[in-house]
Structures are given as C-alpha cells and as structure tokens.
Amino acid sequence: MSTHAIEPVDPLRLRAADEQSVEVLAECLFEALAIAAGMRFDQEANRFVLALERFTWEAAAGDDSRLQQVPCVLTIERVVRVAQTGLGPQARGRILSLSSFTCEAGTLLLVFDEGAAVRIDIEGIECRLEDTRPGRLPPVVPGHRRGLA
C-alpha cells in the first residue's frame, strides 16, 4: 500500500457517439470492476445502465502507486436488445473484471472475466461514462496490463 496522500483526480464525464469515442471509453474502463447485480436494462426507456469501479489509468501514467479506484456509471441509450452470457441468477453477487468493451455494426459487447459477457444491440451509439464519487486507493492493483501476457 502506498504511504503518500491520495491526489484527487478530476472526475470523468465522457460521451461516445461513434466507434472511435467508444474506444476511448474502453481505455478508461479497462479492468473496471462490476457486480452482476449492478447491471440494468430499462426496456421502456431503451437504456442499459452499468455501475462500475474503474481504475484511473489516465492519471496514474504507469505509476501503480498513483492508481485510484473510482465509482462510475456507464449509460447506453437507444438499446434495442440485451443478451447476457455467464450472468445467471447464481452470478448476481459475483465481482467481474471488464476485459473489453467494443463496438461493431450496431452492437456493443462488454466482455468480463470467467466467460461472462453482455451483448447490447443499439440503434445508434449514445453512451455516457460519469464518475460518481471521488477515487480511493485500490485494495488490490490489477495484475496485468494491455500488451502484456
């Protein structure tokens, strides 16, 4: 655990309206933690909401002692259909690590560890990522980074 004071990180408020901006969200959400019970599809509003705790890769700049864990919400609008794999009732309390978040041909795909995934069919890209509270030092620093096996 770090012995220095935690430096506040400016809260993120990002919007994605195309595939390139979804890639930016994906970078911010790499290895974010979620609880299966924190996912909700509001079919009437055509909205999917996911509560996460993301890591501040953008602020840490490769220095794990500066890494923070920040509660955030990912909201996806214009949702037509949601399909889940590996997220049945027995997984509701399980903590999941987000491996990837991709967009292709009207579909957003959230892939988590242990074979869990959410496929979200959309009519157009309209996503928001917002930090909801200040960050804190993570109890455990993720053990791997992109590009490393």
C-alpha positions as CSV (number, residue, x, y, z in Angstrom):
1,M,0.0,0.0,0.0
2,S,1.2,3.5,-0.8
3,T,2.4,5.8,2.0
4,H,1.7,9.1,0.3
5,A,-1.5,11.1,0.3
6,I,-4.0,10.4,-2.4
7,E,-4.1,13.2,-5.0
8,P,-7.7,14.0,-6.2
9,V,-8.4,13.1,-9.8
10,D,-10.7,15.2,-11.9
11,P,-13.9,13.3,-12.4
12,L,-14.6,12.0,-15.8
13,R,-17.7,12.9,-17.8
14,L,-17.4,11.4,-21.3
15,R,-19.8,10.9,-24.1
16,A,-19.4,8.5,-27.0
17,A,-21.3,9.0,-30.3
18,D,-19.1,6.9,-32.7
19,E,-16.9,3.8,-32.7
20,Q,-13.7,5.9,-32.0
21,S,-15.1,7.5,-28.9
22,V,-16.3,4.1,-27.7
23,E,-12.6,3.1,-27.9
24,V,-11.8,6.0,-25.5
25,L,-14.4,4.7,-23.1
26,A,-12.9,1.2,-23.4
27,E,-9.5,2.5,-22.4
28,C,-10.9,4.3,-19.3
29,L,-12.9,1.1,-18.3
30,F,-10.1,-1.4,-18.8
31,E,-10.2,-3.9,-15.9
32,A,-13.1,-2.0,-14.3
33,L,-14.9,-3.9,-11.6
34,A,-18.6,-4.6,-11.7
35,I,-21.1,-6.7,-9.8
36,A,-23.6,-8.6,-12.0
37,A,-26.4,-7.2,-9.9
38,G,-25.3,-3.7,-10.9
39,M,-26.5,-4.1,-14.5
40,R,-30.0,-3.0,-15.5
41,F,-31.8,-2.9,-18.9
42,D,-34.8,-0.5,-18.9
43,Q,-36.6,-1.8,-21.9
44,E,-39.2,1.0,-21.8
45,A,-36.5,3.7,-21.9
46,N,-34.3,1.7,-24.2
47,R,-31.4,2.3,-21.8
48,F,-28.8,0.0,-20.3
49,V,-27.0,1.1,-17.1
50,L,-24.0,-0.4,-15.5
51,A,-22.4,0.6,-12.2
52,L,-18.6,0.0,-12.2
53,E,-15.4,1.0,-10.3
54,R,-12.8,2.0,-12.8
55,F,-9.1,2.5,-12.4
56,T,-7.6,5.8,-13.2
57,W,-5.1,4.6,-15.8
58,E,-5.2,8.1,-17.4
59,A,-4.0,9.8,-14.2
60,A,-1.6,7.1,-12.9
61,A,0.6,7.3,-16.1
62,G,2.1,3.9,-15.4
63,D,2.8,4.5,-11.7
64,D,0.7,2.0,-9.8
65,S,1.2,4.0,-6.5
66,R,-0.9,6.8,-8.1
67,L,-3.7,4.4,-9.4
68,Q,-7.1,5.1,-7.9
69,Q,-10.4,3.2,-8.0
70,V,-13.4,5.4,-8.8
71,P,-17.1,4.5,-8.8
72,C,-18.7,5.4,-12.1
73,V,-21.8,4.7,-14.2
74,L,-21.9,3.7,-17.9
75,T,-25.2,4.6,-19.5
76,I,-26.1,3.3,-23.0
77,E,-29.1,4.8,-24.8
78,R,-31.0,3.6,-27.9
79,V,-30.8,0.0,-26.8
80,V,-32.9,-2.5,-28.8
81,R,-31.9,-5.8,-27.2
82,V,-29.6,-7.1,-24.5
83,A,-28.3,-10.7,-24.2
84,Q,-26.1,-12.0,-21.4
85,T,-23.9,-15.0,-21.1
86,G,-22.5,-16.3,-17.8
87,L,-24.6,-13.9,-15.7
88,G,-27.4,-16.0,-14.5
89,P,-29.0,-15.7,-11.0
90,Q,-26.1,-17.6,-9.4
91,A,-23.7,-14.8,-10.6
92,R,-25.7,-11.8,-9.1
93,G,-23.2,-11.1,-6.3
94,R,-20.0,-12.0,-8.2
95,I,-17.4,-9.3,-8.8
96,L,-16.5,-9.2,-12.5
97,S,-13.4,-7.6,-14.2
98,L,-14.1,-5.9,-17.6
99,S,-11.7,-7.3,-20.2
100,S,-13.0,-5.4,-23.2
101,F,-15.7,-3.0,-24.4
102,T,-16.1,-2.9,-28.2
103,C,-18.5,-1.6,-30.8
104,E,-19.1,-3.1,-34.2
105,A,-22.0,-3.0,-36.7
106,G,-24.7,-1.8,-34.2
107,T,-23.6,-4.0,-31.3
108,L,-21.7,-3.1,-28.1
109,L,-20.0,-6.0,-26.5
110,L,-18.9,-6.0,-22.8
111,V,-16.6,-9.0,-22.1
112,F,-15.8,-9.8,-18.5
113,D,-13.5,-12.4,-16.9
114,E,-14.7,-16.0,-16.3
115,G,-16.7,-16.1,-19.5
116,A,-19.3,-13.5,-18.7
117,A,-20.4,-11.2,-21.5
118,V,-23.2,-8.7,-22.3
119,R,-24.2,-8.1,-26.0
120,I,-26.1,-4.8,-26.5
121,D,-27.8,-4.2,-29.8
122,I,-28.3,-0.5,-30.4
123,E,-29.9,1.8,-33.0
124,G,-27.0,4.3,-32.7
125,I,-24.1,5.0,-30.5
126,E,-25.1,7.1,-27.5
127,C,-23.0,6.3,-24.4
128,R,-22.1,8.3,-21.2
129,L,-19.4,7.5,-18.6
130,E,-19.6,9.5,-15.4
131,D,-17.6,9.3,-12.2
132,T,-20.0,9.4,-9.3
133,R,-17.7,9.8,-6.3
134,P,-14.0,10.6,-5.5
135,G,-11.4,7.9,-6.0
136,R,-9.7,5.9,-3.4
137,L,-6.6,3.7,-3.3
138,P,-7.5,0.3,-4.6
139,P,-7.2,-2.6,-2.2
140,V,-5.6,-4.6,-5.0
141,V,-3.9,-3.3,-8.1
142,P,-4.8,-5.2,-11.2
143,G,-2.2,-7.8,-12.1
144,H,-1.9,-7.3,-15.8
145,R,-1.8,-4.5,-18.4
146,R,-2.7,-4.3,-22.1
147,G,0.0,-5.8,-24.3
148,L,1.5,-8.0,-21.6
149,A,0.8,-11.7,-21.4
